[in-house]
């Protein structure tokens, strides 16, 4: 399990090499989002802090998953679906600590959302050239390579051979561990879920803010 210092170092390395993906991985570490939830995230689902240096909220409404052309409902290789283990109309609110607020605000300023409002879309063309698109989601192999490259630069050879932070998803595991160690209660929907579809109020986000100073 990657510790907080190592996680921040890996995020910083992504920021140096593929800056448009730093906030992508930041959502997994600071908010325990799944990759498909990050890919689905739209700008209007990000509620900025009401006060300077306050906490924001992500209002999750679905997920974007990779599918084969023969398996999806349309011609694209990605499909929007409901949140995992939830009904189609269910949502989930996730508090956003200040480190992630800074990452998201910078990302939106430097990399405007796609035409569909999604924050994380393909932005690299042939030769790695920056080319904003109409809003196609980032392919799994693209953010996977960015993470492997960050590990190769930040970790020692022995650490690279180990399971340490081997997958981007491991950032979510690290976040959940921090939350549980800080005393955040597990919800019936699973670890890392602070607010469920039946608990979407501002009160829930405020409660999480009070309970998680160490996790931030």
N, C-alpha and C positions, 0 to 999 in steps of 0.2 A: 504494500500500500504506500503510495507516494505521500510524503509529509507536506505540510503547508509551504515550507521554504522551497522544496524541490518543485512543487506544483507551480509556484509563482515564477520560478526560474525557467521552467519549461514554457509557460505562457509568454514570458518576456522573449524567449528565443523565437517562438512563433511570430511575435510582433516584429522582430528584426528581419525575419526572412520572408514571411507571408503576412504582412500586417493586416490584411482584410479578414484574416481568420483568427486573430487574437481574441476578439470578443466572442466568436463562435465557441472556442474552447472555454472561454471564461464563463459562458452560460452553463456549461457542464460542471465546472468546478465550484463556482460561487452560488449557483441556484439549483444544482443537481438535476439539470434537464437531460433528457435522453437526446441523442443526436437528431432523431426524427422530429422531436419537439422544437429544437433550435431551428431546424430547416423550415419549419412551419411558421415561425415567429414573424409577426408583422409589426410595423412601427406603431400602429394604433392599439396594439396589445401591450405596449410598454407604457406604463403610467409612471411618469417622472416624479421624483420626490417633491412633496409640497413645500418643504423647507430646505434651505441650503444644508448640505451634508447629511440630509435625511435619507431614508430608505425609499426605494421605488417599489413597484409591483409589476409582475408579469401576469397578464390575464391569458393563460393558455387556452386555446380553443380546439386544437387538433394536432395532427402529426403529418409529416410528409415522408413517405417511405419509397424506397427504390423498388420498382417492379419490372419484370420483363414485358416487352411489348405484347406478348401473347397472353399475359395474365392480367393486365390492367384493364380499366374500363375505357380508356382513350388511347391516343397515339403516343403519349408521352411515356418516358421510362420512370416517371415518378408519379405518385398518386397521393392526394390529400385524404386523410382518414381521421377518425375520431381519436381521442386520447386513449392510450393503452389501458385496458381493463375498465373502460368507461362507456356509457351510452353515447350515441352520436351527438346529442345536444349538450352533453356535460362539459363543464369548464373546470379549470383549476387555477387558483391564484398562488403565486410564488413570490415571497418578498425578495427584494433586490438590495443587497448591501452596497455600501459606497464603492468598493473596488469595482464591482460590476457596473454600477451607475456610470463611473468614469469611462469604462471600456465601451459601454453601449453609446454614450453620448459622443465619444470620439468617433466611433464607427459610423454612426449616422451622419456626422458632419463630414467625414472624409469619403464615405462610400454610401451615397444616397440609395434608398431602397429601390428594388425593382419596380416595374410598372404595376405589379400586383401587390405592392406594399411590403413584400417580404424583405427582411433585413439581410439575409445571407443568400446571395445568388452568385452564379458563375461570373467571374471577373477576369479570367485569364484565357488568352487565346494562344495561337501558335507562337512558340518561342517564349512563353511566359508573359507575353505582352498584356498590359492591363486593358481590357475591353469590356465595359459594362454591357450586360445583355438585357433582354426583355423580361428577365425574371426566372430563368431556369435554375432549379435548386443545385447546390454544389454536389457533384457526384461523390459517392463514398470513397472512391480511390483518390480523389483530389485532397480531401481533408485527411485521409489516412496517410498519404505520402507526406503531407506537411507535418504530421505528428511524428512519423518515423524519422524525418530529417531533424526535427527538434531534439528527439532522444539521442540521435547520433552525435549531435553537437554538444549537448548538455551533460549526458551521462558518460561514465567511464566505460571502457570495453566490457568489464565484468558486469556492470549494471545493465548494459545493453543486452547481454545474454540472459539476464534474469527476467522474471515476469514484471519487474518494476515499471508501472505506468506503460505497459506494453500496448494497450489499446486506448483510444480516446475515451471510451466508455469508462475506463478506470478512474477518470477524473470524477465521474458521478459517484462511484463507490467511495472515493476519498471524501467527497462533500458529505455524503450521508453519514460516514463514520464520524466526521467532525461534529455534525449536528447531534447525533446520538450521544457522543461524549459530552456535549455541552448541555445535555438534559432536554433536548427537544423531543416531545413524545411522538411515538410512531402512530400514524393514523391507520384506520382499517384498510385503507387503499394501498398500504405498503410503505416501506421506509423512505424517508426523504419527502414524503407528501405532507405538507403542513396544513394546507387547506384543501378540502375535498369539494366535490360538486354541490354538496349540501351545506358547505361552510365557506362561502365565498365573500364574506363581508370584510370591510376595512378592519373591524375588530380583530379578525383572525390574523391579518397581516400585522397589526400592531402588537398582538400577543407574541407572534414569532419574533418581532424586532426586540421585544423585551427579553426573550428567552435566549437569544443567540448572539450576545456580544462577542463571545470567544470564537464562534464560527466565522464571524466577519473577518 
